[in-house]
Amino acid sequence: MSRFERIKTLIEDQLAPVHLEIEDESHQHAGNRTETHFRLVIVSPLFEHDGLLARHRRVQALLHAEQEGGMHALSLHTFTPSEWLARGSSAAPSPACAGQNH
């Protein structure tokens, strides 16, 4: 199973998202990288009582094994369903790569 598929399964199983986007952005970074840089947009009712930091910690904890296994970067966009609708159902793009070793 690919890292993309493992991430998708974990997020779906643990966070019950009503909307999920997973983008492998590895090709935008220096070197011949595959499945090392990801952008996730997660909309879940389970985030209703969590602040932004708690949401990010929750996702980071779910994906700890992936980070230990070579995932280098993770761009997280986490929303409740009402926040997602208020934003017009869109999230900001990831920032540009910071350097050659990223």
C-alpha positions in Angstrom: 0.0 0.0 0.0 1.4 3.4 -0.9 1.9 6.2 1.7 -1.0 8.1 0.0 -3.3 5.2 0.5 -2.2 4.7 4.1 -2.8 8.4 4.9 -6.2 8.3 3.3 -7.2 5.2 5.2 -6.0 6.6 8.6 -7.8 9.9 8.1 -11.0 8.3 6.9 -11.1 5.7 9.7 -10.1 8.0 12.5 -11.6 11.4 11.6 -14.7 10.6 9.6 -14.2 13.5 7.2 -17.1 14.9 5.2 -14.5 16.3 2.8 -10.9 15.1 2.3 -8.2 16.2 -0.2 -4.8 14.6 -0.2 -2.3 15.9 -2.6 1.2 14.5 -3.1 3.3 17.7 -3.6 6.6 15.9 -3.7 7.2 16.8 -7.4 7.3 20.5 -6.4 10.4 20.1 -4.3 14.1 19.6 -5.0 15.4 16.2 -5.9 13.6 13.1 -7.1 11.2 12.8 -4.3 8.1 10.7 -4.2 5.5 10.6 -1.4 7.5 12.8 0.9 5.5 16.1 0.8 1.7 16.1 1.3 -1.1 18.7 1.5 -4.2 17.6 3.3 -7.5 19.4 3.5 -9.7 17.7 6.2 -13.2 18.8 7.0 -14.6 16.8 10.0 -17.3 17.3 12.5 -14.9 15.8 15.0 -13.0 19.1 15.0 -16.0 21.0 16.4 -14.5 21.4 19.9 -10.8 21.5 18.9 -8.8 24.6 18.3 -6.5 24.7 15.3 -3.4 23.5 17.3 -5.4 20.6 18.7 -6.6 19.6 15.3 -3.1 19.7 13.8 -1.7 17.7 16.8 -4.4 15.1 16.3 -3.6 14.7 12.6 0.2 14.7 13.3 -0.3 11.9 15.9 -2.2 9.8 13.4 0.5 10.2 10.9 3.5 9.8 13.2 4.6 6.5 11.7 4.6 8.1 8.2 6.8 10.9 9.4 9.2 8.5 11.0 9.2 6.5 7.8 10.3 9.3 5.5 7.5 11.8 5.0 9.3 15.1 5.1 6.5 17.7 5.0 2.8 18.0 5.7 0.7 21.0 4.9 -2.5 20.8 7.0 -5.8 22.6 6.4 -8.3 21.5 9.0 -11.9 22.7 9.2 -15.2 22.0 10.8 -18.1 21.7 8.3 -19.4 25.1 9.1 -15.9 26.7 8.7 -15.5 25.0 5.4 -18.8 26.3 4.1 -18.0 29.8 5.4 -14.7 29.7 3.4 -16.5 28.9 0.2 -15.2 25.3 0.3 -11.6 26.1 -0.5 -8.3 26.1 1.3 -5.1 28.1 0.6 -2.4 26.5 -1.5 0.8 25.2 0.2 3.7 27.7 0.4 6.6 27.4 -2.1 9.5 25.1 -1.3 11.9 26.7 1.2 15.1 25.4 -0.4 17.1 22.8 -2.2 17.1 20.2 0.6 13.3 20.3 1.1 
